[in-house]
Every structure is written in C-alpha cells, then in structure tokens.
Amino acid sequence: MTKQLEVIYEDGVLRPLQPLPFADKQRLIVTVTSEASPGLAYNPRKREMEWLRVNAAQHAGRYVAVEGDQLVGEGDSVKSVMEQARARGVPLPLVVHIPKEPELPFAGW
C-alpha cells in the first residue's frame, strides 16, 4: 500500500494529522519533503496509482519504481529500483513493494 499524508514535526517527532491504516510496529519506508522546498509541489501521484491499479499483479513480490505512467525500475530491493530510476533520469519515483498476496481489507477500529 502506498499512502501520501500530511504530518507535523513536533519535538523531534513526525506526527500524522490523520489516522493511519498500519499495524503497530509495522515497518514502513518513508519519503519526506518539506512544503518550503522550492520547486517541490504536492503531487498526488494519480498517474502512478492508475499504473499500479492496472499493472501491479504482473509484478507481484517485487519492488517497482513508477514515474507518471512509466515503469522506471523493478527488482528485489528499493536500492536496485532507485538505481535503475536514477539511471533513467528519474530522481524521485514512486517506489512500492507489490505483495505476492492481495492485502486483506482494513476496517479500522
């Protein structure tokens, strides 16, 4: 699952501004961008999400790097897909691990 969310940084801790659908102590990969960074605008990654919706099943069990509607890296680790993406001139692709089994629905508490 990939989720883009807004957080606030307080007392050395990033605190989400909305509830998160993750298990306690679940390991996650986090990319942080500052709204104050010049040239970095909010990107909802709609094209990437559509690509994942259509193509994810073909890449089950692998990491993928997606930019727009293009696959720019695929492999067994985040490092390898980032290297592939950067070699193609894409410095910050959306990187996702596609699970082998579909995720169970989350109903929340």
NURO-674769 format. One line per 3 residues: number of its first residue (from 1); their letters; for each residue z, x, y of N, C-alpha, C, O, CB. Coordinates in Angstrom, 1 decimal. Glycine has a CB too. Layout:
<sedrens>
NUM> a> Z/X/Y/Z/X/Y/Z/X/Y/Z/X/Y/Z/X/Y ~ ...
</sedrens>
This chain:
<sedrens>
1> mtk> 0.0/0.8/-1.2/0.0/0.0/0.0/0.0/0.9/1.2/0.7/1.9/1.3/1.2/-1.0/0.0 ~ -0.8/0.5/2.2/-0.8/1.2/3.5/-0.3/0.2/4.5/-0.8/-0.9/4.6/-2.2/1.8/3.8 ~ 0.6/0.7/5.4/1.1/-0.2/6.4/1.3/0.6/7.7/1.9/1.6/7.7/2.5/-0.9/6.0
4> qle> 0.7/0.1/8.8/0.9/0.7/10.1/1.9/-0.1/10.8/1.8/-1.3/10.9/-0.5/0.8/10.9 ~ 3.0/0.6/11.4/4.0/-0.2/12.0/4.5/0.6/13.2/4.3/1.7/13.4/5.2/-0.4/11.0 ~ 5.2/-0.2/14.1/5.8/0.4/15.3/7.3/0.7/15.0/8.0/0.0/14.4/5.7/-0.6/16.5
7> viy> 7.7/1.9/15.5/9.0/2.4/15.3/9.6/2.8/16.7/8.8/3.0/17.6/9.1/3.5/14.3 ~ 10.9/3.0/16.7/11.5/3.6/17.9/12.3/4.8/17.4/12.9/4.8/16.3/12.5/2.6/18.6 ~ 12.3/5.9/18.2/13.0/7.1/17.9/14.3/7.1/18.6/14.4/7.1/19.8/12.2/8.4/18.2
10> edg> 15.5/7.0/17.9/16.8/7.0/18.5/17.7/7.9/17.7/17.8/7.9/16.5/17.4/5.5/18.4 ~ 18.4/8.8/18.5/19.4/9.7/17.9/18.9/10.4/16.7/19.6/10.6/15.7/20.6/8.9/17.5 ~ 17.6/10.9/16.8/17.1/11.7/15.7/16.5/11.0/14.5/16.2/11.6/13.5/18.1/12.7/15.3
13> vlr> 16.4/9.6/14.6/16.0/8.8/13.5/14.9/7.9/14.0/15.0/7.3/15.0/17.2/8.0/12.9 ~ 13.9/7.8/13.1/12.8/6.8/13.4/13.3/5.4/12.8/13.6/5.3/11.6/11.4/7.2/12.7 ~ 13.4/4.4/13.6/13.8/3.1/13.2/12.7/2.1/13.3/12.2/1.9/14.4/15.1/2.6/14.0
16> plq> 12.3/1.4/12.2/11.2/0.4/12.3/11.7/-0.8/13.2/12.9/-1.1/13.2/10.8/-0.1/10.9 ~ 10.7/-1.4/13.9/11.0/-2.5/14.7/10.8/-3.8/13.9/10.9/-4.9/14.5/10.2/-2.5/15.9 ~ 10.5/-3.7/12.6/10.3/-4.9/11.8/10.7/-4.5/10.4/10.8/-3.4/10.0/8.8/-5.4/11.8
19> plp> 11.1/-5.5/9.5/11.5/-5.2/8.1/10.4/-4.6/7.4/9.2/-4.9/7.6/12.0/-6.5/7.4 ~ 10.7/-3.7/6.4/9.7/-3.0/5.6/9.7/-3.5/4.2/10.8/-3.8/3.6/10.0/-1.5/5.7 ~ 8.5/-3.6/3.6/8.4/-4.1/2.2/8.5/-3.0/1.1/7.8/-3.0/0.2/7.1/-4.8/2.0
22> fad> 9.4/-2.0/1.4/9.5/-0.9/0.4/10.9/-0.9/-0.3/11.9/-1.5/0.2/9.3/0.4/1.1 ~ 10.9/-0.4/-1.5/12.2/-0.3/-2.3/13.1/0.7/-1.7/12.6/1.7/-1.0/11.9/0.0/-3.8 ~ 14.4/0.5/-1.8/15.4/1.5/-1.4/15.1/2.9/-2.0/14.9/3.0/-3.2/16.8/1.0/-1.7
25> kqr> 15.1/3.9/-1.2/14.8/5.3/-1.6/13.4/5.6/-2.1/13.2/6.6/-2.8/15.8/5.7/-2.7 ~ 12.5/4.6/-1.9/11.1/4.8/-2.3/10.5/6.0/-1.4/10.8/6.0/-0.2/10.3/3.5/-2.1 ~ 9.8/6.9/-2.0/9.2/8.0/-1.3/7.9/7.5/-0.7/7.1/6.8/-1.3/8.9/9.2/-2.2
28> liv> 7.7/7.9/0.6/6.5/7.5/1.4/5.9/8.7/2.1/6.6/9.7/2.3/6.9/6.4/2.4 ~ 4.7/8.6/2.4/4.0/9.5/3.3/3.9/8.9/4.6/3.4/7.8/4.8/2.6/10.0/2.7 ~ 4.4/9.6/5.7/4.4/9.1/7.0/3.6/9.9/7.9/3.7/11.2/7.9/5.8/9.0/7.5
31> tvt> 2.7/9.3/8.7/2.0/10.0/9.8/2.5/9.4/11.1/2.6/8.2/11.3/0.4/9.7/9.7 ~ 2.9/10.3/12.0/3.5/9.9/13.3/2.6/10.2/14.4/2.1/11.4/14.5/4.9/10.5/13.5 ~ 2.3/9.3/15.3/1.5/9.6/16.5/2.3/9.0/17.7/3.0/7.9/17.6/0.1/9.0/16.5
34> sea> 2.3/9.7/18.8/3.0/9.2/20.0/2.1/8.4/20.9/0.9/8.8/21.1/3.6/10.4/20.8 ~ 2.6/7.3/21.4/1.7/6.5/22.3/1.4/7.2/23.6/0.5/6.9/24.3/2.4/5.2/22.6 ~ 2.2/8.3/23.8/2.0/9.1/25.1/0.9/10.1/24.9/0.5/10.8/25.8/3.3/9.7/25.5
37> spg> 0.5/10.3/23.6/-0.5/11.4/23.4/-1.9/11.0/24.0/-2.4/9.9/23.7/-0.7/11.6/21.9 ~ -2.5/11.8/24.8/-3.8/11.5/25.4/-4.9/11.3/24.4/-4.9/12.2/23.4/-4.2/12.5/26.5 ~ -5.7/10.3/24.5/-6.8/10.2/23.6/-6.5/9.5/22.3/-7.4/9.2/21.5/-7.4/11.5/23.3
40> lay> -5.2/9.2/22.0/-4.9/8.6/20.7/-4.5/7.1/21.0/-3.4/6.9/21.5/-3.7/9.3/20.0 ~ -5.4/6.2/20.8/-5.1/4.8/21.0/-4.7/4.2/19.6/-5.0/4.7/18.6/-6.3/4.1/21.6 ~ -4.1/3.0/19.7/-3.7/2.3/18.4/-5.0/2.0/17.7/-6.0/1.5/18.2/-2.9/1.0/18.8
43> npr> -5.0/2.3/16.4/-6.2/2.0/15.5/-5.7/1.1/14.4/-5.0/1.7/13.5/-6.8/3.3/15.0 ~ -6.0/-0.1/14.3/-5.6/-1.0/13.2/-6.2/-0.7/11.9/-5.8/-1.2/10.8/-5.8/-2.4/13.5 ~ -7.2/0.2/11.8/-7.9/0.6/10.6/-8.5/-0.5/9.8/-8.5/-0.5/8.6/-6.9/1.4/9.7
46> kre> -9.1/-1.5/10.6/-9.7/-2.6/9.9/-10.8/-2.3/9.0/-11.0/-2.8/7.9/-10.1/-3.7/10.9 ~ -11.7/-1.4/9.4/-12.8/-1.0/8.6/-12.3/-0.2/7.3/-12.9/-0.4/6.3/-13.8/0.0/9.4 ~ -11.3/0.6/7.5/-10.8/1.3/6.3/-10.1/0.3/5.3/-10.3/0.5/4.1/-9.7/2.4/6.8
49> mew> -9.4/-0.7/5.9/-8.8/-1.7/5.0/-9.8/-2.5/4.2/-9.6/-2.8/3.1/-7.9/-2.6/5.8 ~ -10.9/-2.8/4.9/-12.0/-3.5/4.2/-12.6/-2.6/3.1/-12.9/-3.1/2.0/-13.1/-4.0/5.2 ~ -12.8/-1.4/3.4/-13.4/-0.5/2.4/-12.5/-0.4/1.2/-12.9/-0.5/0.1/-13.6/1.0/3.0
52> lrv> -11.1/-0.3/1.5/-10.2/-0.3/0.3/-10.2/-1.6/-0.4/-10.2/-1.6/-1.7/-8.8/0.0/0.9 ~ -10.3/-2.7/0.2/-10.3/-4.0/-0.4/-11.5/-4.1/-1.4/-11.4/-4.6/-2.5/-10.4/-5.2/0.6 ~ -12.7/-3.6/-1.0/-13.9/-3.6/-1.8/-13.9/-2.6/-2.8/-14.4/-2.8/-3.9/-15.1/-3.5/-0.9
55> naa> -13.5/-1.3/-2.5/-13.7/-0.2/-3.4/-12.5/0.4/-4.1/-12.7/1.3/-5.0/-14.3/0.9/-2.6 ~ -11.3/0.0/-3.8/-10.1/0.6/-4.4/-10.1/0.7/-5.9/-9.7/1.7/-6.5/-8.9/-0.1/-3.9 ~ -10.5/-0.4/-6.6/-10.5/-0.4/-8.0/-11.3/0.7/-8.7/-10.9/1.2/-9.8/-11.0/-1.7/-8.6
58> qha> -12.3/1.2/-8.0/-13.1/2.3/-8.6/-12.4/3.6/-8.5/-12.9/4.6/-9.1/-14.4/2.3/-7.8 ~ -11.3/3.7/-7.8/-10.6/5.0/-7.5/-9.2/4.9/-8.0/-8.3/5.7/-7.5/-10.7/5.3/-6.0 ~ -8.9/4.0/-8.9/-7.5/3.8/-9.4/-6.9/5.1/-9.9/-7.5/5.9/-10.7/-7.5/2.8/-10.6
61> gry> -5.6/5.4/-9.5/-4.9/6.6/-9.9/-5.2/7.8/-9.1/-4.8/8.9/-9.4/-5.2/6.9/-11.4 ~ -6.0/7.7/-8.1/-6.4/8.8/-7.2/-6.0/8.6/-5.8/-5.7/7.5/-5.4/-8.0/9.0/-7.3 ~ -6.0/9.7/-5.1/-5.8/9.6/-3.6/-7.2/9.6/-3.0/-8.1/10.2/-3.5/-5.0/10.9/-3.1
64> vav> -7.4/8.8/-1.9/-8.6/8.7/-1.2/-8.4/8.9/0.3/-7.3/8.6/0.8/-9.3/7.4/-1.5 ~ -9.3/9.5/0.9/-9.3/9.6/2.4/-10.5/8.8/2.9/-11.6/9.0/2.5/-9.4/11.1/2.9 ~ -10.2/7.9/3.8/-11.3/7.0/4.3/-11.3/7.0/5.8/-10.3/7.0/6.5/-11.0/5.5/3.8
67> egd> -12.5/7.1/6.4/-12.7/7.1/7.8/-13.8/6.0/8.1/-14.9/6.2/7.7/-13.1/8.5/8.4 ~ -13.4/5.0/8.8/-14.3/3.9/9.0/-14.6/3.2/7.7/-13.7/2.9/6.9/-15.6/4.3/9.7 ~ -15.9/3.1/7.4/-16.3/2.6/6.1/-16.8/3.6/5.1/-17.7/3.4/4.3/-17.4/1.5/6.3
70> qlv> -16.4/4.9/5.3/-16.8/6.0/4.5/-15.7/6.7/3.8/-14.6/6.9/4.3/-17.5/7.0/5.4 ~ -15.9/7.0/2.5/-15.0/7.8/1.7/-15.3/9.2/2.1/-16.4/9.7/2.0/-15.2/7.6/0.2 ~ -14.2/9.9/2.6/-14.4/11.3/3.1/-13.6/12.3/2.2/-13.7/13.5/2.5/-14.0/11.5/4.5
73> geg> -12.9/11.8/1.2/-12.2/12.7/0.3/-11.6/11.9/-0.9/-11.2/10.7/-0.7/-11.1/13.5/1.0 ~ -11.6/12.5/-2.1/-11.0/11.9/-3.2/-10.4/13.0/-4.1/-11.1/14.0/-4.3/-12.0/11.0/-4.0 ~ -9.2/12.8/-4.7/-8.6/13.8/-5.5/-7.3/13.4/-6.1/-6.9/12.2/-6.0/-8.5/15.1/-4.8
76> dsv> -6.6/14.4/-6.6/-5.3/14.2/-7.3/-4.1/14.5/-6.3/-3.0/14.3/-6.7/-5.2/15.0/-8.5 ~ -4.4/14.9/-5.1/-3.3/15.2/-4.2/-3.8/14.9/-2.7/-4.9/14.9/-2.4/-2.9/16.7/-4.3 ~ -2.8/14.7/-1.9/-3.0/14.5/-0.5/-3.7/15.7/0.1/-4.6/15.7/0.9/-1.7/14.2/0.3
79> ksv> -3.2/16.9/-0.3/-3.7/18.2/0.2/-5.2/18.3/-0.1/-6.0/18.6/0.8/-3.0/19.4/-0.4 ~ -5.6/18.0/-1.3/-7.1/18.1/-1.6/-7.9/17.2/-0.8/-9.0/17.5/-0.4/-7.3/18.0/-3.1 ~ -7.5/15.9/-0.7/-8.3/15.0/0.1/-8.4/15.3/1.6/-9.4/15.1/2.2/-7.8/13.5/-0.2
82> meq> -7.3/15.8/2.1/-7.3/16.2/3.5/-8.2/17.4/3.7/-8.9/17.4/4.7/-5.8/16.5/4.0 ~ -8.2/18.3/2.8/-9.1/19.5/2.9/-10.6/19.0/2.9/-11.4/19.5/3.7/-8.9/20.5/1.8 ~ -10.9/18.1/2.0/-12.2/17.5/2.0/-12.6/16.8/3.3/-13.7/17.0/3.8/-12.4/16.5/0.8
85> ara> -11.7/16.0/3.8/-12.0/15.3/5.0/-12.2/16.2/6.2/-13.1/16.0/7.0/-10.8/14.3/5.3 ~ -11.3/17.2/6.3/-11.4/18.2/7.4/-12.7/18.9/7.3/-13.4/19.3/8.3/-10.3/19.1/7.4 ~ -13.2/19.3/6.1/-14.4/20.0/5.8/-15.6/19.1/6.3/-16.7/19.6/6.7/-14.6/20.3/4.4
88> rgv> -15.4/17.8/6.3/-16.5/16.9/6.8/-16.3/16.5/8.3/-17.0/15.7/8.8/-16.5/15.6/5.9 ~ -15.4/17.2/8.9/-15.2/17.0/10.4/-14.3/15.8/10.7/-14.3/15.3/11.8/-16.5/16.8/11.0 ~ -13.5/15.3/9.7/-12.6/14.2/10.0/-11.2/14.7/9.9/-10.6/14.9/8.9/-12.8/13.0/8.9
91> plp> -10.5/14.9/11.1/-9.2/15.5/11.1/-8.0/14.5/10.7/-7.0/15.0/10.2/-8.9/16.0/12.5 ~ -8.2/13.2/11.0/-7.1/12.3/10.7/-7.6/11.0/10.0/-7.6/9.9/10.6/-6.4/11.9/12.0 ~ -8.0/11.1/8.7/-8.5/10.0/8.0/-7.3/9.1/7.5/-6.1/9.6/7.6/-9.4/10.4/6.8
94> lvv> -7.6/7.9/7.1/-6.5/7.2/6.4/-6.5/7.7/4.9/-7.5/7.7/4.2/-6.9/5.6/6.4 ~ -5.3/8.1/4.5/-5.1/8.7/3.2/-4.2/7.7/2.4/-3.1/7.4/2.8/-4.5/10.1/3.2 ~ -4.7/7.3/1.2/-4.0/6.3/0.4/-4.0/6.7/-1.0/-5.0/7.2/-1.5/-4.6/4.9/0.6
97> hip> -2.9/6.5/-1.8/-2.9/6.6/-3.2/-3.2/5.2/-3.8/-2.5/4.3/-3.5/-1.6/7.2/-3.7 ~ -4.2/5.1/-4.6/-4.6/3.9/-5.3/-3.9/3.8/-6.6/-4.1/4.6/-7.5/-6.2/3.7/-5.4 ~ -2.9/2.9/-6.8/-2.2/2.8/-8.1/-3.1/2.5/-9.2/-4.1/1.8/-9.0/-1.0/1.8/-8.0
100> kep> -2.7/2.9/-10.4/-3.5/2.6/-11.6/-3.4/1.1/-11.9/-4.3/0.4/-12.4/-3.1/3.4/-12.8 ~ -2.2/0.6/-11.7/-1.9/-0.9/-12.0/-1.8/-1.6/-10.6/-1.3/-1.0/-9.7/-0.6/-1.1/-12.8 ~ -2.3/-2.8/-10.5/-2.1/-3.6/-9.3/-0.6/-3.7/-8.9/0.2/-3.8/-9.8/-2.7/-4.9/-9.4
103> elp> -0.3/-3.7/-7.6/1.1/-3.8/-7.2/1.6/-5.3/-7.5/0.8/-6.2/-7.3/1.3/-3.4/-5.7 ~ 2.8/-5.4/-7.8/3.4/-6.8/-8.0/3.6/-7.4/-6.7/3.8/-6.7/-5.7/4.7/-6.7/-8.8 ~ 3.5/-8.7/-6.6/3.7/-9.4/-5.3/5.2/-9.1/-4.8/6.1/-9.0/-5.6/3.5/-10.9/-5.4
106> fag> 5.3/-9.0/-3.5/6.6/-8.8/-2.9/7.0/-10.0/-2.2/6.3/-10.5/-1.2/6.7/-7.5/-2.0 ~ 8.1/-10.6/-2.6/8.6/-11.9/-2.0/9.6/-11.7/-0.9/9.9/-12.6/-0.1/9.1/-12.9/-3.0 ~ 10.3/-10.5/-0.9/11.3/-10.2/0.1/12.6/-10.8/-0.3/12.8/-11.6/-1.2/10.9/-10.7/1.4
109> w> 13.6/-10.5/0.6/15.0/-11.0/0.3/15.3/-11.9/1.5/16.4/-12.4/1.6/16.0/-9.9/0.1
</sedrens>
